[in-house]
């Protein structure tokens, strides 16, 4: 076994190990609204759900090298609203391009060719091309020397037509293919799936139930 004492290595070395080993990670493409009225969009893979009661998720946003806040963090602190989008392969390159550095008065959505549409409960826009959008308000925050961790309470869900059955409360997983972040600049698809049945070594077809995952 390779043993590493995390107390004896740098934060950058810890980041390289953690970001490449704790994978795959879902990607949050987050839209916020600046005090100047410009819609910002940026991807974050330090992201996941926390719980359903209340319905909360988290995104972790690091500070820039000079200590300044990224636009997403500054905007959430300013107005407490944001929209978290899942990304699939058709929009993957545009999602990735939103991570480039743009001035605060320039909207990444316009620059990369994504379409903003009005959200239902918050001021920041949703992205039309995204299969899933969670409209969130700031529930709680945690600040460390290197980053902010924002916990968002989900107010509204918007999903692509045919993806969610709101009578059976099931997701059509055969039509839902989000991408995830792997190490470095690598991403991974979610098309290759398998089901673990109750009995050992027994194969079973993939389920379309939310509870199956």
C-alpha positions in Angstrom: 0.0 0.0 0.0 1.1 3.6 -0.7 0.7 5.5 2.5 0.4 9.3 2.6 0.4 11.6 5.7 -1.9 14.4 4.7 -0.4 16.6 7.5 3.0 16.5 5.7 2.0 17.5 2.2 0.9 20.8 0.7 -2.6 21.8 0.0 -1.9 21.6 -3.8 -0.7 18.0 -3.4 -3.7 17.1 -1.3 -5.9 18.6 -4.0 -4.2 16.6 -6.8 -4.7 13.4 -4.9 -8.3 14.0 -3.7 -9.6 15.4 -7.0 -8.2 12.4 -9.0 -9.2 9.7 -6.5 -12.6 10.8 -5.3 -14.3 10.2 -8.7 -16.4 10.4 -10.6 -18.0 13.6 -9.3 -21.2 15.2 -10.6 -20.8 18.6 -12.1 -22.8 21.6 -11.1 -23.1 24.2 -13.8 -24.2 27.1 -11.6 -25.9 30.3 -12.7 -25.9 33.4 -10.5 -26.8 37.0 -11.0 -24.3 39.8 -10.4 -25.0 43.1 -8.7 -24.5 44.6 -12.2 -27.4 42.4 -13.5 -25.1 40.1 -15.6 -25.9 36.4 -15.5 -22.8 34.3 -14.6 -22.3 30.6 -15.3 -19.5 28.4 -14.0 -19.0 24.6 -13.5 -18.0 23.1 -10.1 -17.3 19.4 -9.5 -17.0 19.7 -5.7 -20.7 19.3 -5.6 -23.3 16.8 -4.4 -26.7 16.4 -2.7 -26.8 16.3 1.1 -30.3 15.4 2.0 -34.0 15.6 1.1 -35.6 17.0 4.3 -34.9 19.8 3.9 -33.9 19.3 0.2 -30.3 20.6 0.3 -27.2 20.3 -1.9 -23.7 21.7 -1.6 -21.2 23.4 -3.9 -17.6 24.2 -2.8 -16.0 27.2 -4.5 -12.3 28.0 -4.0 -10.8 31.4 -3.8 -8.6 32.7 -6.6 -4.8 32.7 -6.2 -4.8 36.3 -4.9 -7.6 35.6 -2.4 -10.4 37.2 -4.4 -13.7 35.5 -4.7 -14.9 33.9 -7.9 -18.0 35.6 -9.4 -20.2 32.7 -8.4 -19.3 33.0 -4.8 -19.5 36.8 -4.7 -23.0 36.7 -6.3 -24.3 34.0 -3.9 -23.1 36.1 -1.0 -24.7 39.2 -2.5 -28.2 37.9 -3.1 -28.4 34.3 -1.8 -29.8 32.8 -5.0 -28.4 30.3 -7.6 -29.4 27.6 -10.0 -27.6 24.3 -10.2 -27.7 22.5 -13.6 -26.7 19.0 -14.5 -24.8 18.6 -17.8 -25.1 15.9 -20.5 -22.7 15.2 -23.4 -24.4 17.5 -26.0 -23.7 20.5 -23.8 -20.4 19.3 -22.3 -18.0 21.5 -24.3 -20.0 24.6 -23.6 -20.2 23.7 -19.9 -16.4 23.3 -19.8 -16.0 26.6 -21.6 -17.9 28.4 -18.9 -14.9 27.6 -16.6 -12.7 30.0 -18.6 -11.9 33.4 -17.1 -14.3 36.1 -18.2 -14.8 39.7 -16.9 -17.6 40.1 -14.4 -19.5 42.2 -16.9 -19.5 39.5 -19.5 -22.0 36.6 -19.4 -20.5 33.2 -20.0 -23.9 32.1 -21.4 -23.7 34.5 -24.3 -20.0 33.8 -24.9 -20.3 30.0 -25.1 -23.7 29.9 -26.8 -26.0 28.6 -24.0 -29.6 29.9 -23.7 -30.8 31.7 -20.6 -34.5 31.3 -19.7 -36.4 32.7 -16.7 -36.3 30.7 -13.5 -39.6 30.1 -11.6 -38.5 31.1 -8.0 -35.2 32.9 -8.2 -33.7 35.8 -10.2 -30.7 33.9 -11.8 -31.8 32.3 -15.1 -32.0 28.6 -16.0 -30.1 27.2 -18.9 -32.4 25.8 -21.6 -30.0 23.2 -22.9 -29.6 21.5 -19.4 -31.6 18.3 -18.8 -32.1 19.3 -15.1 -32.1 22.5 -13.1 -32.4 23.0 -9.3 -33.4 26.5 -8.3 -31.8 27.2 -4.9 -31.6 29.7 -2.1 -28.7 29.9 0.3 -29.5 27.8 3.3 -26.1 27.9 5.1 -22.5 28.6 4.3 -19.1 27.5 5.6 -16.0 29.6 5.1 -12.4 28.2 5.2 -9.2 30.0 4.4 -9.3 28.5 0.9 -13.0 28.4 -0.1 -16.7 28.9 0.6 -19.0 25.9 0.9 -22.5 26.9 0.0 -25.5 24.8 1.1 -28.5 25.5 -1.1 -32.1 24.7 -0.3 -33.9 23.5 -3.4 -37.0 25.5 -4.1 -37.9 24.2 -7.6 -36.9 21.5 -10.1 -37.2 21.8 -13.8 -36.5 18.7 -15.9 -36.5 18.0 -19.7 -39.8 16.7 -21.0 -40.1 12.9 -20.5 -37.4 12.7 -17.9 -39.5 12.8 -14.7 -42.8 10.9 -14.0 -44.5 13.1 -11.3 -47.2 10.4 -10.7 -44.9 7.5 -9.9 -42.0 9.8 -8.9 -39.6 8.0 -11.1 -36.8 9.3 -13.3 -36.4 7.8 -16.8 -32.8 6.7 -16.3 -32.6 5.4 -19.8 -32.9 8.9 -21.1 -30.8 10.6 -18.4 -27.1 10.5 -19.2 -25.3 13.2 -17.2 -21.6 13.4 -17.5 -19.2 13.5 -14.5 -15.7 14.8 -13.7 -12.8 12.4 -13.6 -9.2 13.3 -12.7 -7.4 16.3 -14.4 -9.3 17.4 -17.5 -11.0 14.1 -18.0 -14.8 13.6 -17.9 -16.7 10.3 -18.0 -20.0 9.2 -19.5 -22.8 7.4 -17.6 -24.0 5.2 -20.4 -22.2 2.0 -19.3 -24.3 0.9 -16.3 -24.8 -2.3 -14.3 -27.3 -3.4 -11.7 -26.3 -5.4 -8.5 -29.1 -7.8 -7.8 -30.1 -9.2 -4.4 -28.4 -12.5 -5.0 -24.6 -12.7 -5.5 -23.4 -13.0 -9.1 -26.9 -12.6 -10.4 -27.2 -10.1 -13.2 -30.3 -8.0 -13.6 -31.4 -5.3 -16.1 -31.0 -1.7 -15.2 -34.0 -0.2 -13.4 -35.6 3.1 -14.2 -36.6 3.7 -10.6 -35.1 6.6 -8.7 -34.8 4.3 -5.7 -32.6 1.9 -7.7 -29.8 4.4 -7.4 
